[in-house]
Structures are given as C-alpha cells and as structure tokens.
Amino acid sequence: MNPLGLYIHIPYCLHKCGYCDFNSHKINTEEMDSYVTALLREMGHYAKGPAGEKLITTIFLGGGTPTTLPIHWLEEILQNIHKRFSVSDNCEITFEANPATVSLEPLQRMRTAGYNRISIGVQSFHEHELKLLDRVHSIEEIHMTVERAREAGFDNLSLDLMFALPHQTMALWEDNLAQALAKNPEHLSTYNLTIEPETAFHTLQAKGKLTLPPDDFQLEFYKKSIQTLTGAGYQHYEISNFCKPGKQCRHNLIYWNNDDTLGLGAGASSFLGGTRFKNYNLPSRYIREIGIAGTAVEFTEQLEPSRAMGETLMLGLRLKEGMAIPPFEERFQTSFHKTYDRVISSLTEKNLITLDDNRIALSPKGLFLADSVILEFIA
C-alpha cells in the first residue's frame, strides 16, 4: 500500500500569540463537540476514497492546541482513525501541547490510547521572553509538563524554541539551549522569530514598537544553535530541526519529501496524487460545510509540472542531506540537470550547493542563505 501522512487540525487555543499566523481561534467550549463530530464525519468521507486505500505511517495533531480538547475526544479521534484507515504498526503519532493545558492523567490516557510522540511549545525558559511572545504558560509549567510527559511514558519528546527576539542577548539564547538540553529531549526545533502579515506583531512593527535584531545577529543565533546542539550529539537534519539518532520527525519528512498527505479539520491542507486542496478556516463554516456535504474544501488546484518540480525542490532542500535526484527524475519524467542547468551553474559557482549525479543539497554556506537559494529554483 502507498504511504500517507495524516494531519488533524484542532483550531482552539487558550490565547492567540502575537506572532501566530496559524489558523487558531479562542476556545469555544460550546462548539468543540460539534467540531469533533464534523471531523469524524470528514474522516469517514475520505476513508471511502483513494486515501482509504493508503497506509497511514504518521499521524500529527496540530493546531491551535490539540490539548485544549477534552481528553475523551482525543481518544475518540485516534480510535476512529484506526477503525477507518489502515495504520502501520510503527506509526508515529504526534500531538502538540501547550504547557498550560496538560496534566498527568490526560497524558497517561493519551499514551494508553496510542499517542507516542509529544511536541511541547516551550519557546523560552525566561519569563520576560514568554511575556514578550504573548505566551500564556509559565516556566514552572514547562518543567512540570516535561516531567509529566516522561512519567506518562512518552519516550519521544520534542521541544520548540524561538530565537532572535527583540533585545535577546546571545547569553540568554545560550541559556535557553542549555535548559532545553538539560531536559534530554529526543528532538528540538529552533526557529527565529518572523513577523507575518495580519498578526498583532506585524501591527506593532508597523508602528515602530517592535524591532527584530539585525540579520547578521540573527545568523549568529542560528550558528550558535547548530554549534551547541550538534556538539551535544544531536543531528542537524533539517534547517530548523535537530534530533537524537533515529528520532527525526517522520511526519515532517513526508512534507519535506513532498509525499501524499491528508489534512482533516478547519483550514487543513492536503496533497494527494498531485492535487492540493484546502478546507475553510473558520471552524463554524467548516462544521456547516461538513454537515451539508461531508467535506469542507474551499479550493482545489492541480499543480502544473514546473510548479510541482519547484515545490519538490523547495521542500527537499530544507533537509540537510538534500534531495535525491533519481526519484525526482522518475517522478517528473525529466532530466534534473537539463531542467535546472542555469540555476545549478550559478549556485555551484557561488558555492551555495553541493551536487552529484544522485543528490543536491545546500552547502554549509548555502544553509545560512537557504531562503534565497531555494527561491532560485521556483522563480
């Protein structure tokens, strides 16, 4: 059976952080039951189609904050996936958690239900940075959540951290990395703060009330992340991600390899057989559409070959090992070297990529200029 990554979107949050541009909405307890009921109906719809003929190898509950849902719904969601789809025996099953939303008993129930990986949105181990980022959890809740996750039996734990905050010093970032490493996580994601359109931070920036560090200083934060984490034995396997050997996030690898994914829930996106489709963002609209048709697709597009090739490259180059060329040529029935001859020559001359007959990857220099290098292939 062909593999499939399954994404479930839970759109509710305790509070929308100022930097967040994800499809998240304030908790609506009156709507949650209807939302999960709609989610299960949508699941049943796709289980009867081509997606139902594939083998689910990864499941990821993201948000929003999945752990804002009552625990019985989180159990019910996973039970229904197993009832309606073929799920691999070693399926990676992840859920995201805000430290302010989880206690020991629900974590134990989730582990018993079959969830086997937890991703905790730490962002910082310093109170003033959490306040700046608009986070609602405390430092104490971070420590308690990690301890509870371990006690509940989670042996695959990921922590998210954010760097290049306004007024952040290198010493503060080094301390964040040290405190994260002291938790001995299997996986770490480190992101620089970016200001996205239509966010509260974008408004503050436009008013001159929020200023990020200069680009060269942001690069130093990134270099320190790589130096510190690889020095501690973590593999730098993707631009922003580090892991202990064998602990890559397999669900994200599906995205970076541009393989088939099915997204369920408000605002969720799917990519199946070269077709991309996306659901309506607003939970109430999503619920209504599911009630009418069993689906809530807002738009569908069939990717042109040139765009599909560009996106496959864009995603594959995020991986430290880069993208394998033979599968790319088999997939698109074209010569990679002939198609991208001009771009390859330019980037090779600038020492931004490494290339042989089998693989293309960012060079160490190219890694620090990843966005601009990748744009060369999709311009």
Protein Blocks (a to p, Z undefined) as FASTA:
>chain_A
ZZdddddddfbdfbdcfklccdcddddfklmmmmmmmmmmmmmmmmmmmmlmpccfbdcd
dedjfklpcfklmmmmmmmmmmmmccdfklccdddddfklccfklmmmmmmnopabdcdd
fkpacfklmmmnopabdfklmmmmmmmmmmnopabdcddddehiehiafklmmmmmmmmm
mnopabdcdddddddehifklmmmmnopaccddfklmmmmmmmmmmmmmmnopacfbfkb
ccdehiacfklmmmmnopacddedehiacdeehiacdddfblmlmmmmmmmnopacfbdc
dddfklmmmmmmmmmmmpmnlpafklmmmmnopafklmmmmmmmmmmmnopaccdfkbcc
ddfklmmmmmmmmmmmmZZ
